[in-house]
Amino acid sequence: MAGITFQVGEAKVRPGVYVRVTNIGEPQEAIIPQGIVAALFRASWGPLGQVTYLENADAVTANFGSTGTIDTAIEAFRGGCRRVVAYRLGSGGAKATITLKDTATTPANVVTISAKYEGVRGNNFKVTVRDSLSDATKRELLLFEGTTLLQTVTFSKGTGEPQALVDAVNASNSPYITATKLADGNGILATVTQQALTGGQDPTVDGASYSAGLSAIEAIDWNVLAVDSEDPATHVTVQTYINRVRNEGKRVIAVVGEPTSVQLSTRLTNAEAFNDPAIVYVANGFKGSDGVVREGYKAAARVAGMIAAANITESLTHAVVKGATELVGALTNAEIEQAIQSGALVFTLSAQKQVQIEYGINTFVTVTADMDAGWKKIRRVRTRDNLMDRISATWEPLVGKISNSPDGRATLIAAAQGIINKMVAEGALLSGTIVEDKNNPPTGDSAWFVVQVDDLDSAEKLYITFGFRFAPEY
């Protein structure tokens, strides 16, 4: 039969036509997710100690209620990010509960209704158990939060009410409560009206909680990290984590901040101490049109969202903060210059009196032989990270699949050069090349390459010389 497949190096016994399929095109370029903020925060409701994916600001309150430091995630969305990888911090805590009884002369405990999550929010829940108003064969449990009816669960009336209620609550997949049967009792639930769940306690949040949260998000794709802490010790933990995961190939950055109640000199000293291209420090804040002051972790979370939302060819310099009406912790010209020299990102007013980011910088202030001044700029860090990520992710599927030969290495070079050329077309790079490293010739299963690129910055410092004449010369 014509067209039988063959393997490289195989010699067939029978005469005939044999075929083999190969790919003569370049490897498919990997897609690097953008626009994602990881947010670690405290709450009195919601999944505890696990990652939750949120697609908009409404999902934050739907999943985690309205108290705590959930604005870490909300501010990230207000900054423009498209997704938040959320993690509720803490351990321990307790779920609010209520025990329902039967109608026996000596009432027995028959059902426990529990809040779905640990936290004090559950203490606001109240339950009513009554006969259905529309069906004489049914009873119903009504769940309130304050005066708001959250859920109605209908179950069969009769001698098996405890089991019927438990089955109905758990079958409803309630976002608020679960039910556990303790006993059958006499089979009939006692009527209750607006009885509160009690005993709910918020989890304990400490340094270990942040470490657990950072570990939980490590294997997940995200670009910028925001935490609800304004504690310098926690910020150091964040920096240590960011440096480690970047060294392991996860090129991400973090944004932290302290409130203006901290002395400016202390804030700038803390910013400069990071000296890190992957750490952005927000030194002051702003007030929104809603009257809410956003500084410290809230301002940092807003900046995290703005960074994640920006294209890699966009700078945050003079980026206007949406919804901001006035500065909190306004700085003088001298203080702004001092902040810039300390690697602190600050908010200022534009010529149009809009709140803006003065200069899109990170905390890297001291250049080294290997790290030039380009690493001081958020835009250029993101561009350089993106280049490394795109080439690495495109090459990864080829490891072990091609020969360490001139042809095999040419395949790698072609794929990487294609990415460089594309980033030039995108306006992220001015030019760039990749070649084999002449100082490290290939050997065995190893090959070395050198990428040299000129990445672009934004036009941010414009100098104009004006010449004036008192009278024209004749």
Secondary structure by P-SEA (a helix, b strand, c coil): ccccccccccccccccccbbbbbcccccbbbbbcbbbbbbbccccccccbbbbbccaaaaaacccccccaaaaaaaaaacccccbbbbbbcbbbbbbbbbbcccccccccbbbbccccccccccbbbbbccccccccbbbbbbbccccccbbbbbbbccaaaaaaaaaaaaaccccbbbbbcccccccccccccccccbbbbccccaaaaaaaaaaaccccccbbbbccccaaaaaaaaaaaaaaaaaccbbbbbbbbcccccaaaaaaaaaaaccccbbbbcccccccccccccaaaaaaaaaaaaaacccccccccccccccccccccccaaaaaaaaaacccccccccccccccccccccccccccccccccccaaaaaaaaaaaaaaaaaaccccccccccaaaaaaaaaaaaaaaaaaaaacccccccccccccccccccbbbbbbbbbccccccbbbbbbbbbccccc
